[in-house]
Amino acid sequence: MTFFAADSTSTTTRTTTITLFLIFVAITLVITVWASRQTRNATDFYAGGRSFSGFQNGMAIGGDYMSAASFLGIAGIIALYGYDGFLYSIGFLVAWLVALLLIAELLRNSGRYTMADVLAFRMRQRPVRTAAAISTIVVSIFYLLAQMVGAGALVSLLLGIREGQTFLGMDPDTAKVATIIMVGALMIIYVTVGGMKGTTYVQIVKAFMLMVGAIVMTLFVLSAYKFNLSTLLGDAAKTSGKGADFLGPGLRYGVEVAGNAKQTFYNKMDLLSLGIALVLGTAGLPHILIRFYTVPSARAARRSVLWAIGIIGAFYLMTLALGFGAAAMVGGGTIREQDAAGNTAAPQLAQELGDRYLGGSTGGAVFLAVIAAVAFATILAVVAGLTLASSSSLAHDFYANVVKRGQTSERQEVVVARVAAFGIGAVAIVLSIFAQSLNVAFLVALAFAVAASGNLPAILYTLFWKRFNTAGATWAIYGGLISAVVLVFFSPVVSGRPTAMFSGHDWQWFPLSNPGIISIPVGFLAGWLGTILSREKADERKYAELEVRALTGAGAH
Amino acid sequence: MESAPDPYLAVQQSAEFSGLRRALRNFIFPMTAGFFLWYALYVLLSAYAREFMDTKVVGHINVALVFGLLQFVSTFLIAWLYARYADRELDPVADRLKAQIEDDTTIRGGVS
């Protein structure tokens, strides 16, 4: 069983993938144009008119959150390294309790369009909004780069364009660049034309496609094993050649290096560091936070997180079947041949399932194409959310409240937001093209680490600590942001290893790939120190207003 | 607004609001500590108790898998408990306070 073996299969797959993807693009563009007609004011553009139901927003959160890293990445890690991929799924899910219990409703009640609305509520506007805008843009750009470079890498794999081959007159490298430009152009269109309404519907459609795709694949895998999970696991372990080790932790994260106690210690610290960043990062991701503004009330925000937990939880449970299914039915060797990182495990599994259960190689080609199209839809929905979050912050926080000091009309603000989306999209395209040959997969984990180190402490302090002040907020954001980025810059994912981003250089001295275990405490500590060292007294009246509004919903936008 | 006694400060200091804040914090803080420690235990065991995690429970299903699945169960359970608690204990008080504040014409000018 080889991937894209026969030319006829490969042609069927390509044609079907492209056709399905074009249908998805056509549908989402129609929705975007329709949404643009419903977008009349700033609330429509930034927050979708706050008109979505809890279920709709729950689906959109799922669509915003479950990136290619979740779908292709986790399935791939499980397929190649077994159990360790599941650690990611668990961190990504448990993280939603932070959002549910501590953030979603209070943020919905007291903010308006951006994360900074809450952070700057009782502080001096300009320094806090500047810090929040910088942090929002940095987190979003990191995340965007990972997604767009990933899309470029996937296209040649999913369309089966190999070295020396051409497709529509493009060699693999040209196809990569073309994909990055196309993904960038579409996300710019979704955001500038459709605003939050358009973006939300794109995310809902994507979440629906992803869930249906995952459910069908899971059912095929489980029915192949007569719904006996133990047999599936046993088969996966046997095929992997690693036996029972494949079903326990330790093959990918926290690896024990025989005879090297120091490296073993670092590897284990790195696992803890990753775990803590995953669970604390989600509730500090700006593109997730602004989703809570799209519903009419705090109660609807709560409902949307409950739906999101259900949808995301169900999806991550299915990644077990997808990952171990790919390990058992496709096999690690065949997956590595396609992509050493395992990102093609899920599509390869789809092809195998189609071959077995949907009438031979044509069925395999079609099912592969469906899953490939789902993967592209997944990427598009996520990058649209990221572009919207960063352009909203640039327009609403930086332009309107820092540059214009609040003296601007809503109409003008939305014009700036649209221009900003265009600019951020263009920057993301250019950076992705430069970064396309570099290994930037670590950027997703870095985005989570920055969100957990800078944004989360600032949000928690401002909601729950009366004495917190402007200096504390800026120290927390900059302290967390800078420490996370600097540590990663000197970590083995950027230099000093063959798999590093700049593999030919070595300026590495920080031993961990994930900075969270240091940078998260630094962020919290900086917020506390900034507060107590500043002579500025917290504004008690504004804190009363924030607290009363956050808890009761009085005066909510 | 600045010279008049501040309506938000008055609400914040009222007994009913203090009760709401206490009811919220008494649930969310211990629950957050609980799930965080439970998750931390899972990550720590994954890092340092490999033999325990590799113990077979039934067939090829080991402690690591069961522990991981229990994280899903606890997440769903806490989400459900919070939703029920908020519906019963928090929403009625919050709604009452909100109506009271928004009826108060001195405040109405101050919030948009």
Chai-1 contact restraints between the chains, C-beta under 6 A:
chainA,res_idxA,chainB,res_idxB,connection_type,confidence,min_distance_angstrom,max_distance_angstrom,comment,restraint_id
A,Y83,B,A64,contact,1.0,0.0,6.0,A-B,restraint_1
A,F86,B,G68,contact,1.0,0.0,6.0,A-B,restraint_2
A,I90,B,G68,contact,1.0,0.0,6.0,A-B,restraint_3
A,I90,B,Q71,contact,1.0,0.0,6.0,A-B,restraint_4
A,L93,B,T75,contact,1.0,0.0,6.0,A-B,restraint_5
A,V94,B,Y39,contact,1.0,0.0,6.0,A-B,restraint_6
A,V94,B,Q71,contact,1.0,0.0,6.0,A-B,restraint_7
A,V94,B,T75,contact,1.0,0.0,6.0,A-B,restraint_8
A,L97,B,F35,contact,1.0,0.0,6.0,A-B,restraint_9
A,L97,B,I78,contact,1.0,0.0,6.0,A-B,restraint_10
A,L100,B,A79,contact,1.0,0.0,6.0,A-B,restraint_11
A,L101,B,I28,contact,1.0,0.0,6.0,A-B,restraint_12
A,L101,B,M31,contact,1.0,0.0,6.0,A-B,restraint_13
A,L101,B,T32,contact,1.0,0.0,6.0,A-B,restraint_14
A,S230,B,G59,contact,1.0,0.0,6.0,A-B,restraint_15
A,S230,B,H60,contact,1.0,0.0,6.0,A-B,restraint_16
A,S230,B,I61,contact,1.0,0.0,6.0,A-B,restraint_17
A,L233,B,H60,contact,1.0,0.0,6.0,A-B,restraint_18
A,G234,B,H60,contact,1.0,0.0,6.0,A-B,restraint_19
A,L247,B,N62,contact,1.0,0.0,6.0,A-B,restraint_20
A,G248,B,M53,contact,1.0,0.0,6.0,A-B,restraint_21
A,G248,B,D54,contact,1.0,0.0,6.0,A-B,restraint_22
A,G248,B,A64,contact,1.0,0.0,6.0,A-B,restraint_23
A,P249,B,S46,contact,1.0,0.0,6.0,A-B,restraint_24
A,P249,B,M53,contact,1.0,0.0,6.0,A-B,restraint_25
A,P249,B,A64,contact,1.0,0.0,6.0,A-B,restraint_26
A,G250,B,R50,contact,1.0,0.0,6.0,A-B,restraint_27
A,G254,B,A47,contact,1.0,0.0,6.0,A-B,restraint_28
A,K268,B,A47,contact,1.0,0.0,6.0,A-B,restraint_29
A,L271,B,A47,contact,1.0,0.0,6.0,A-B,restraint_30
A,L272,B,V43,contact,1.0,0.0,6.0,A-B,restraint_31
A,G275,B,V43,contact,1.0,0.0,6.0,A-B,restraint_32
A,V279,B,Y39,contact,1.0,0.0,6.0,A-B,restraint_33
A,L306,B,A79,contact,1.0,0.0,6.0,A-B,restraint_34
A,L306,B,A83,contact,1.0,0.0,6.0,A-B,restraint_35
A,I309,B,A79,contact,1.0,0.0,6.0,A-B,restraint_36
A,G313,B,F72,contact,1.0,0.0,6.0,A-B,restraint_37
A,R541,B,D6,contact,1.0,0.0,6.0,A-B,restraint_38
A,A544,B,Y8,contact,1.0,0.0,6.0,A-B,restraint_39
A,A544,B,L9,contact,1.0,0.0,6.0,A-B,restraint_40
A,A544,B,Q12,contact,1.0,0.0,6.0,A-B,restraint_41
A,E545,B,Y8,contact,1.0,0.0,6.0,A-B,restraint_42
A,E547,B,Q12,contact,1.0,0.0,6.0,A-B,restraint_43
A,V548,B,Y8,contact,1.0,0.0,6.0,A-B,restraint_44
A,V548,B,V11,contact,1.0,0.0,6.0,A-B,restraint_45
A,V548,B,Q12,contact,1.0,0.0,6.0,A-B,restraint_46
A,L551,B,L20,contact,1.0,0.0,6.0,A-B,restraint_47
A,T552,B,A94,contact,1.0,0.0,6.0,A-B,restraint_48
A,T552,B,L97,contact,1.0,0.0,6.0,A-B,restraint_49
A,T552,B,K98,contact,1.0,0.0,6.0,A-B,restraint_50
A,G553,B,K98,contact,1.0,0.0,6.0,A-B,restraint_51
A,A554,B,K98,contact,1.0,0.0,6.0,A-B,restraint_52
A,A554,B,I101,contact,1.0,0.0,6.0,A-B,restraint_53
A,A554,B,E102,contact,1.0,0.0,6.0,A-B,restraint_54
A,G555,B,V111,contact,1.0,0.0,6.0,A-B,restraint_55
